[in-house]
Amino acid sequence: MWKGCLTALVTPFRGGELDLDALERLVEAQIAGGVQGLVPCGSTGESATLSHDEHIAVVKAVIRFARGRVPVIAGTGSNSTAEAVRLTRAAEEAGAAGALLISPYYNKPTQDGIYAHYAAVAEGTKLPLIVYNIPGRTASNLLPDTLARLSRIKNIVGVKEASGSMQQIIDVIALAEPGFAVWAGDDIMTLPIMAAGGVGAICVTSNVAPKQCTELTSLLLAGDLTCARGVLYDLLPLLRALNGSFEVNPIPVKTAVAMMGVCAEEFRLPLTPMSAANRAQLERVLREQQVV
């Protein structure tokens, strides 16, 4: 299964449309930086504002740009189970290596409902699936017992964990079937999650600093906690800046990628550009980190 640093890609726009030229530049920079996989059309990729056709177009483009050099795990989540099945099947047909699915948001299903949602998508595809637990965006928490049940479904291979609870994450690792993988879903939690047995991170910060983020996960996979801590603390100002210290993800990371000259500083409503004060603070961090 995929290990290390998988980048949750931003989706570049220009003039209200997809900017595939910028997306190709971003993909090339990620692969040159050594990342172990690409994850388009997640929350970092503003998937909630993509049309169905745009969603599939982005997935197909990233697969085309990657040219088999790294796996592409397509974001195919929705709060509608039927839509999640359709998006996942489309990603499978496009040649994705796997899919990342979020728990249904807004609906607030029970644990049985969440289980049934993921099980239905798994039934509808042969792709390996990663489920995503991020209570702050979904208003539901995917509990360890439910994840243990999901781990018994053959093509549900792991979880992207952003619950913020190490107790919960340790319980998941303890209760799930052998080989069920845990990826950090919050960049600042990469070290503790991997130290507890996680296999990597589905990372926001690597859009901006792929080499450093890949170095961090590689050191952790090798069991070198001492050197990994050094990389973590070197990255800490950037981790904080890009992961919600100023404004909600993906506003800071897309602004940073734009400052690097990769894409336009363009968002879709309801996301808006950073305030002038926060943008100035972000630019200062990027200059101090020698990113721009």
TORDO-403502 format. One line per field, with one value per residue (C-alpha): x, y, z; residue number from 0. Coordinates in steps of 0.1 Angstrom, whole numbers, plus 2048, in hexadecimal, padded with zeros to 3 digits. Example, Ala and Ser with C-alpha at 12.3 -4.5 7.8 and 13.67 -1.06 7.14 Angstrom:
2
xx [87B_889]
yy [7D3_7F5]
zz [84E_847]
pos [0_1]
This chain:
292
xx [800_80A_822_833_828_80A_801_7DD_7DF_7D0_7BB_7C7_7AD_7B1_794_77B_787_79E_7C2_7D1_7F2_7F7_7EC_807_822_816_817_83A_846_838_847_869_866_863_840_832_810_7F7_7D4_7BF_79B_79C_792_7B4_7AA_789_776_756_754_75E_743_742_752_76E_774_77A_78E_7A6_7AA_7B1_7C9_7DE_7DF_7EB_805_812_818_81A_837_823_801_7E3_7C9_7AA_794_771_75E_73B_720_70A_713_707_71C_73B_736_733_753_766_75C_766_788_78D_785_79E_7BA_7BD_7D0_7B7_79E_79A_777_76A_74F_72E_72D_70D_6F7_706_700_704_722_70E_705_72A_733_718_723_747_73C_726_742_759_73F_73E_763_782_798_7AA_798_7A5_78A_78E_786_784_769_770_762_749_738_73D_75A_763_768_782_768_759_77B_783_763_76D_790_780_774_78E_793_791_7B6_7BA_7B0_7BB_7B8_7B2_79E_7BA_7B8_7D7_7C3_7AA_7C5_7D8_7B7_7B1_7D4_7CE_7AB_7AD_7B6_7DC_7E8_7CD_7E0_7DE_7E9_7EB_7D0_7DD_801_80B_801_818_833_81E_807_824_836_817_816_808_816_818_806_7ED_7FD_7F4_816_827_816_830_84C_84B_86F_86E_84C_859_879_864_84F_86C_880_861_85D_881_87C_894_880_89E_8A3_87E_879_893_881_860_86C_87C_85B_846_841_836_81F_80E_80A_7FB_7E4_7CC_7DF_7D6_7B7_7A6_7B6_7BA_7BC_7E0_7EF_7E0_7EB_80E_80F_804_820_838_82C_81B_7F7_7E0_7D4_7B0_795_771_757_750_776_786_7A9_7BD_7BA_7D7_7E4_7E4_7F3_810_816_815_82E_845_845_84B_869_877_874_884_866_861]
yy [800_824_832_853_875_877_89B_8A7_8BD_8E0_8E6_904_91A_937_94D_936_917_8FA_904_8E3_8F2_8FE_8DB_8CB_8E2_8D9_8B3_8B6_8C9_8AF_892_8A4_8A9_884_880_85C_864_87E_884_89B_8A7_8A6_8C3_8D3_8D1_8E4_8C5_8D3_8EE_8D8_8CC_8A7_8AC_8C1_8A8_88C_8A3_8AB_887_87D_89A_891_86D_878_890_876_85D_840_84F_851_843_85A_855_869_87B_86E_877_884_886_874_84F_84B_869_85B_83A_84C_860_842_82E_84A_84C_827_82A_847_831_83D_826_82C_844_859_85D_874_86B_87A_89E_8B2_893_889_863_84A_834_819_832_83C_817_810_82E_822_7FE_808_81A_7FD_7E6_7FC_7FC_7E7_804_804_81E_835_843_865_86F_895_89D_8C3_8C2_8A6_8AA_885_871_850_83B_820_804_80F_811_7EE_7E2_7F5_7E6_7C4_7CF_7C3_7E3_7FC_7FE_81A_83B_85F_86A_88E_888_899_87D_868_851_84B_845_82C_81A_818_809_7F0_7E6_7E5_7C7_7C2_7D7_7F1_812_833_853_875_88C_8AA_8B2_8BC_898_886_87E_871_85D_84D_846_834_81E_834_830_855_875_882_8A4_8C8_8D7_8C2_8D8_8F2_8DD_8BA_8B1_8BA_8A9_88A_88A_88B_86D_85A_85E_853_834_82C_830_84E_863_879_886_887_89E_8B5_8B7_8BC_8D9_8E9_8E6_8F1_916_90A_8EF_909_922_90B_8F7_90F_927_944_939_918_8FF_901_927_92A_90E_919_93C_92F_91B_93A_94E_934_93C_91A_925_942_94E_945_934_92B_939_934_935_957_964_969_98A_9A2_99E_978_977_98D_975_957_968_96F_94A_93F_957_94B_927_931_925_945]
zz [800_7FB_815_81C_810_7FA_7EF_7F2_7D3_7D0_7B1_79C_78C_774_769_77A_767_76F_767_75C_752_775_782_76C_77A_79D_796_787_7A6_7BD_7AA_7A8_7CE_7D4_7E0_7E0_7D3_7C8_7D5_7BF_7C7_7ED_803_7FC_7D7_7DD_7D2_7E1_7C6_7A8_790_78A_768_777_792_779_762_77F_788_763_75F_77E_773_750_75F_778_75C_774_787_7A8_7B0_7AE_7CA_7BF_7D7_7CF_7EF_7F2_80C_7F2_7F1_7CE_7C2_7D5_7C2_7A1_7A7_7B3_795_77E_78F_78B_766_763_771_794_7AC_7C8_7D7_7F6_804_81F_838_82E_839_843_844_866_862_87E_880_86E_853_84F_84D_833_81E_81B_817_7FA_7E8_7EE_7DF_7C0_7B7_7B6_7C0_7E2_7F7_813_82A_839_85C_861_87B_878_854_855_877_87E_88D_87D_89D_8A2_8A3_882_872_87F_86D_84D_84E_849_826_80E_7F9_816_81D_836_845_842_866_870_890_8A4_8BF_8C2_8DA_8BE_8A4_8BA_8C0_89A_895_8B1_8A6_880_86B_865_848_84C_846_858_848_85A_84D_861_858_87C_887_86E_887_8A4_88C_87A_89A_8A6_887_86B_848_83C_837_81E_81F_818_81F_804_7EA_7F4_803_7F4_7FB_820_825_813_828_848_83E_831_851_865_850_856_87C_87F_898_8A1_87E_877_895_886_865_876_88A_86C_85A_877_86D_84A_859_86F_853_83A_850_85F_874_85E_84B_843_82B_80D_80D_81B_807_7E6_7EE_7F4_7D4_7C2_7D3_7C5_7A2_79C_799_79C_7BE_7B5_7CA_7C5_7DC_7F9_7FC_7F8_7F6_816_828_822_845_845_822_82E_84B_833_81B_838_843_81F_81C_83D_831_810_7FC_7E9]
pos [0_1_2_3_4_5_6_7_8_9_10_11_12_13_14_15_16_17_18_19_20_21_22_23_24_25_26_27_28_29_30_31_32_33_34_35_36_37_38_39_40_41_42_43_44_45_46_47_48_49_50_51_52_53_54_55_56_57_58_59_60_61_62_63_64_65_66_67_68_69_70_71_72_73_74_75_76_77_78_79_80_81_82_83_84_85_86_87_88_89_90_91_92_93_94_95_96_97_98_99_100_101_102_103_104_105_106_107_108_109_110_111_112_113_114_115_116_117_118_119_120_121_122_123_124_125_126_127_128_129_130_131_132_133_134_135_136_137_138_139_140_141_142_143_144_145_146_147_148_149_150_151_152_153_154_155_156_157_158_159_160_161_162_163_164_165_166_167_168_169_170_171_172_173_174_175_176_177_178_179_180_181_182_183_184_185_186_187_188_189_190_191_192_193_194_195_196_197_198_199_200_201_202_203_204_205_206_207_208_209_210_211_212_213_214_215_216_217_218_219_220_221_222_223_224_225_226_227_228_229_230_231_232_233_234_235_236_237_238_239_240_241_242_243_244_245_246_247_248_249_250_251_252_253_254_255_256_257_258_259_260_261_262_263_264_265_266_267_268_269_270_271_272_273_274_275_276_277_278_279_280_281_282_283_284_285_286_287_288_289_290_291]
